[in-house]
Amino acid sequence: MQTTASHSPPGGPEAGRPGPAAGARWRALLETRWQARLREVTELALAYHEAAAAAPGPGPGGGGERTLRLDRLLRRTVAARRALADTEEALARLSAGSYGRCESCAGAIAAGRLAVTPENRYCARCALGRTL
């Protein structure tokens, strides 16, 4: 059975050395993720500031609930900013020609792994070693 390029993950079997077409697909994917993450950061930051301005101050009847809501929004905003930075760093690696290479062992990161999380910096083996 013959497969077509439209059915294979972006980057093909040698994701560490994407050709021009594969590089363009990775760039399009990363830029789309960057735009979505930028929107998310903006929306969360605005929600945080609106909630902080509208919520009653500390004291009876609102301090604890206000603090919990603001803490949740702040944690989500920080996580969204980190995800945005990860995407920006992946775009920089793509421009530098090192995208798809493990930052630990310099081996190729599997295209399937990148298809799931295109911001990946590590191959599966090195990522596992970092979590142990």
Backbone bond lengths (Angstrom), bond angles and torsions (degrees), N, CA, C in turn:
res aa  C-N    CA-C-N  psi(-1)  N-CA   C-N-CA  omega(-1)  CA-C   N-CA-C  phi
1 M - - - 1.444 - - 1.520 108.70 -
2 Q 1.299 117.17 133.64 1.450 122.09 -178.92 1.523 108.95 -97.01
3 T 1.343 116.08 136.63 1.456 119.92 178.09 1.508 108.53 -104.70
4 T 1.300 115.38 153.33 1.458 119.80 178.14 1.508 109.48 -104.68
5 A 1.312 115.75 162.86 1.464 120.35 -178.84 1.521 111.41 -61.69
6 S 1.323 117.80 -29.49 1.459 119.70 -178.19 1.524 112.20 -70.47
7 H 1.361 117.83 -16.81 1.456 120.44 179.62 1.516 112.43 -98.57
8 S 1.311 118.13 -8.60 1.465 120.30 -178.97 1.518 109.48 -95.98
9 P 1.346 117.67 152.92 1.442 119.59 179.81 1.516 110.35 -65.29
10 P 1.343 117.83 151.06 1.453 120.27 178.38 1.521 110.27 -56.78
11 G 1.311 116.37 139.37 1.451 120.04 176.72 1.505 113.54 98.09
12 G 1.326 117.95 -22.87 1.450 120.59 178.09 1.509 112.52 64.37
13 P 1.346 117.22 -161.88 1.452 120.59 -174.09 1.518 113.35 -69.99
14 E 1.325 119.03 -23.61 1.458 120.48 -179.87 1.519 109.99 -109.67
15 A 1.322 116.07 65.82 1.464 120.64 -176.48 1.512 111.51 -62.38
16 G 1.321 117.66 -25.88 1.458 120.55 179.96 1.508 112.53 -69.44
17 R 1.321 118.03 -20.45 1.456 121.58 178.59 1.523 109.14 -130.24
18 P 1.334 117.37 69.58 1.456 118.53 -176.80 1.518 111.12 -68.84
19 G 1.332 115.52 138.53 1.448 120.40 173.52 1.515 109.15 -76.04
20 P 1.315 117.29 -178.36 1.463 120.16 -177.38 1.526 113.36 -58.00
21 A 1.332 117.83 -43.71 1.468 119.81 -179.01 1.520 110.92 -67.55
22 A 1.339 117.04 -44.25 1.464 120.24 179.96 1.525 109.91 -65.92
23 G 1.327 117.14 -40.90 1.468 120.46 178.00 1.518 111.71 -60.27
24 A 1.335 116.33 -38.71 1.465 120.29 178.79 1.529 110.67 -66.51
25 R 1.345 117.07 -37.20 1.477 119.60 177.67 1.520 110.80 -66.39
26 W 1.351 117.08 -44.09 1.467 119.97 178.76 1.524 109.40 -62.42
27 R 1.334 117.06 -43.19 1.472 120.68 -179.56 1.528 110.09 -60.65
28 A 1.327 117.27 -45.00 1.467 120.47 179.59 1.529 110.97 -60.97
29 L 1.329 116.42 -43.46 1.463 120.58 178.65 1.529 110.70 -62.63
30 L 1.325 116.59 -48.29 1.465 120.38 -178.70 1.527 111.89 -65.19
31 E 1.330 117.36 -39.08 1.463 119.49 179.10 1.525 111.86 -66.80
32 T 1.321 116.64 -36.27 1.462 120.43 176.27 1.526 109.90 -64.64
33 R 1.324 116.40 -43.63 1.477 120.46 177.70 1.524 110.49 -64.22
34 W 1.333 117.11 -39.10 1.462 121.28 179.74 1.527 110.13 -61.34
35 Q 1.329 117.02 -45.32 1.466 120.69 179.62 1.527 111.02 -62.15
36 A 1.320 117.10 -43.60 1.469 120.76 179.85 1.529 110.51 -64.76
37 R 1.319 116.79 -40.42 1.465 119.86 -179.21 1.513 111.55 -71.20
38 L 1.313 117.77 -35.10 1.458 120.45 176.46 1.525 110.20 -64.15
39 R 1.341 116.71 -42.37 1.470 120.21 175.81 1.520 110.84 -60.16
40 E 1.337 116.09 -43.99 1.467 120.49 -179.12 1.529 111.28 -62.27
41 V 1.323 117.23 -45.54 1.471 120.78 179.04 1.528 109.95 -60.84
42 T 1.311 116.39 -44.96 1.466 120.75 -179.22 1.523 110.82 -61.74
43 E 1.333 116.68 -47.17 1.462 120.50 -179.20 1.526 111.56 -63.96
44 L 1.322 117.36 -42.62 1.466 120.22 179.70 1.524 111.62 -66.95
45 A 1.320 117.12 -41.06 1.461 119.92 179.53 1.528 110.41 -64.15
46 L 1.323 116.61 -42.72 1.469 119.77 177.83 1.526 110.90 -64.27
47 A 1.331 117.06 -42.65 1.467 121.01 178.93 1.524 110.58 -61.47
48 Y 1.333 116.10 -41.00 1.464 119.97 179.14 1.530 110.34 -62.03
49 H 1.327 116.69 -49.66 1.468 119.78 -177.49 1.525 112.35 -66.43
50 E 1.331 117.12 -36.84 1.464 120.29 176.45 1.526 110.77 -65.89
51 A 1.324 116.96 -42.86 1.464 120.81 179.74 1.520 110.71 -65.76
52 A 1.325 116.98 -39.10 1.466 120.62 179.40 1.518 110.78 -66.00
53 A 1.323 117.31 -38.47 1.462 120.65 -179.13 1.527 112.26 -75.16
54 A 1.318 117.99 -34.25 1.464 122.08 -174.73 1.517 113.95 -87.55
55 A 1.314 117.14 -24.15 1.463 120.14 -174.58 1.523 110.78 -74.46
56 P 1.336 115.66 147.20 1.460 118.81 175.70 1.527 110.09 -65.98
57 G 1.301 115.38 151.93 1.463 120.45 179.78 1.509 111.57 -69.72
58 P 1.325 116.57 177.52 1.464 120.11 178.44 1.527 111.07 -61.18
59 G 1.270 114.02 151.70 1.458 119.11 -179.81 1.513 109.45 138.49
60 P 1.318 117.84 -171.79 1.454 120.58 -178.21 1.527 111.88 -63.92
61 G 1.323 114.93 134.81 1.450 120.53 171.40 1.524 116.54 84.50
62 G 1.300 121.00 27.75 1.459 117.18 177.06 1.511 115.47 171.35
63 G 1.307 118.75 -19.02 1.459 120.46 -176.01 1.505 113.85 -60.20
64 G 1.330 117.93 -48.12 1.463 120.98 -176.99 1.510 112.82 -66.86
65 E 1.324 116.91 -45.93 1.462 121.02 179.62 1.531 110.26 -65.33
66 R 1.302 117.31 -40.94 1.466 122.50 178.38 1.530 109.76 -60.61
67 T 1.305 116.07 -46.12 1.460 120.74 -178.72 1.524 110.82 -63.24
68 L 1.335 117.69 -42.60 1.467 120.88 178.67 1.525 111.14 -62.03
69 R 1.325 117.26 -46.19 1.471 120.92 179.81 1.524 110.58 -62.53
70 L 1.311 117.22 -45.35 1.464 120.18 179.92 1.525 111.28 -65.51
71 D 1.324 116.95 -39.49 1.470 120.29 177.99 1.533 110.86 -62.28
72 R 1.339 116.69 -43.71 1.468 120.17 178.50 1.524 111.23 -62.21
73 L 1.328 116.29 -46.03 1.464 119.68 178.97 1.525 111.15 -62.50
74 L 1.318 116.72 -40.39 1.460 120.15 179.80 1.529 111.05 -64.94
75 R 1.333 117.52 -43.80 1.473 120.77 178.35 1.524 111.26 -61.75
76 R 1.337 116.51 -42.52 1.470 120.02 178.30 1.528 111.10 -65.34
77 T 1.310 117.02 -38.39 1.466 120.84 178.98 1.525 110.83 -65.50
78 V 1.320 116.93 -44.12 1.469 120.91 178.92 1.529 110.10 -62.29
79 A 1.326 117.80 -43.99 1.467 121.31 178.90 1.531 110.71 -63.56
80 A 1.314 117.21 -40.04 1.464 120.86 179.21 1.525 110.81 -67.05
81 R 1.324 117.30 -38.10 1.477 120.26 176.96 1.527 110.86 -65.43
82 R 1.322 117.21 -38.79 1.471 120.40 177.95 1.531 110.16 -64.98
83 A 1.331 117.04 -42.04 1.463 120.83 178.20 1.530 110.76 -63.64
84 L 1.324 116.69 -38.78 1.458 120.76 176.76 1.528 110.23 -63.66
85 A 1.317 117.12 -44.46 1.469 121.29 178.42 1.527 110.67 -63.13
86 D 1.339 117.90 -40.18 1.473 121.27 177.77 1.530 110.61 -60.64
87 T 1.322 116.16 -40.97 1.464 120.29 179.09 1.519 110.70 -67.07
88 E 1.331 116.95 -41.52 1.464 120.35 177.42 1.527 111.29 -62.34
89 E 1.323 116.78 -39.32 1.465 120.77 178.43 1.524 111.05 -67.34
90 A 1.331 117.68 -36.58 1.468 120.42 176.79 1.528 110.26 -65.61
91 L 1.318 117.07 -40.16 1.467 120.18 176.29 1.529 110.95 -62.88
92 A 1.319 116.92 -38.41 1.465 120.53 177.31 1.527 110.95 -65.31
93 R 1.340 117.15 -40.20 1.474 120.11 177.10 1.523 110.69 -64.22
94 L 1.320 116.49 -38.18 1.460 120.24 178.25 1.531 110.12 -62.79
95 S 1.317 117.03 -44.69 1.464 121.18 178.43 1.526 111.69 -64.87
96 A 1.323 116.87 -35.06 1.467 121.69 -178.25 1.530 112.37 -80.65
97 G 1.332 117.33 -10.31 1.453 120.44 -179.96 1.516 114.61 86.47
98 S 1.329 117.51 9.92 1.465 119.71 -179.48 1.528 112.62 -107.19
99 Y 1.326 117.64 4.58 1.456 121.24 -179.96 1.530 109.60 -64.01
100 G 1.320 115.93 137.28 1.460 121.08 179.19 1.512 113.51 88.62
101 R 1.316 117.52 2.74 1.467 123.69 176.15 1.524 108.69 -108.37
102 C 1.315 115.70 136.04 1.463 122.14 179.10 1.526 109.15 -65.49
103 E 1.309 116.80 132.16 1.463 121.12 178.67 1.515 112.82 -73.94
104 S 1.328 117.17 -11.92 1.451 120.72 -179.80 1.529 111.75 -96.08
105 C 1.346 116.97 -52.54 1.467 120.11 -174.75 1.526 113.34 -109.37
106 A 1.317 118.35 -6.10 1.472 125.34 -178.80 1.526 113.02 68.84
107 G 1.333 117.71 8.23 1.454 120.99 175.68 1.524 110.48 -76.36
108 A 1.317 116.19 165.80 1.459 121.03 179.24 1.531 110.17 -70.95
109 I 1.314 115.50 139.84 1.469 121.98 172.64 1.528 105.63 -89.42
110 A 1.316 117.18 130.83 1.464 121.82 -177.43 1.527 110.76 -56.87
111 A 1.330 115.74 137.48 1.463 121.04 179.91 1.524 111.29 -57.88
112 G 1.324 117.86 -36.44 1.464 120.78 177.98 1.514 112.01 -63.35
113 R 1.310 116.38 -37.83 1.468 121.46 177.57 1.525 110.25 -65.64
114 L 1.336 115.84 -42.95 1.465 120.12 178.44 1.523 111.47 -68.64
115 A 1.321 117.39 -33.42 1.458 120.38 179.37 1.524 110.90 -63.38
116 V 1.334 116.99 -34.43 1.463 121.55 179.14 1.528 110.37 -77.24
117 T 1.326 116.08 -46.88 1.469 121.92 -179.80 1.520 108.30 -135.04
118 P 1.326 117.27 89.30 1.458 120.35 -174.25 1.526 114.13 -64.25
119 E 1.313 117.92 -14.28 1.463 121.02 178.85 1.527 112.79 -84.72
120 N 1.335 117.43 -0.49 1.463 121.25 -177.43 1.523 111.57 -50.90
121 R 1.330 115.68 136.90 1.454 122.14 177.50 1.518 112.43 -106.06
122 Y 1.331 116.21 -16.42 1.455 120.89 -171.27 1.518 111.62 -127.72
123 C 1.333 115.79 146.84 1.460 121.00 172.15 1.532 107.07 -68.36
124 A 1.320 116.31 167.93 1.468 120.65 -177.33 1.521 111.66 -60.00
125 R 1.338 117.84 -41.37 1.466 121.01 -178.25 1.528 111.21 -63.69
126 C 1.324 117.09 -47.11 1.464 119.74 -178.63 1.532 111.59 -71.03
127 A 1.334 117.41 -34.61 1.465 120.39 177.27 1.519 109.85 -63.44
128 L 1.328 117.15 -40.67 1.463 120.86 178.47 1.526 109.89 -64.06
129 G 1.320 117.84 -42.64 1.466 121.77 178.66 1.517 112.52 -63.19
130 R 1.330 117.41 -30.62 1.462 120.55 -179.98 1.518 112.38 -75.07
131 T 1.348 117.50 -23.72 1.459 120.17 -178.59 1.518 112.94 -90.37
132 L 1.318 117.47 -13.87 1.469 119.85 -178.51 1.506 111.82 -81.55
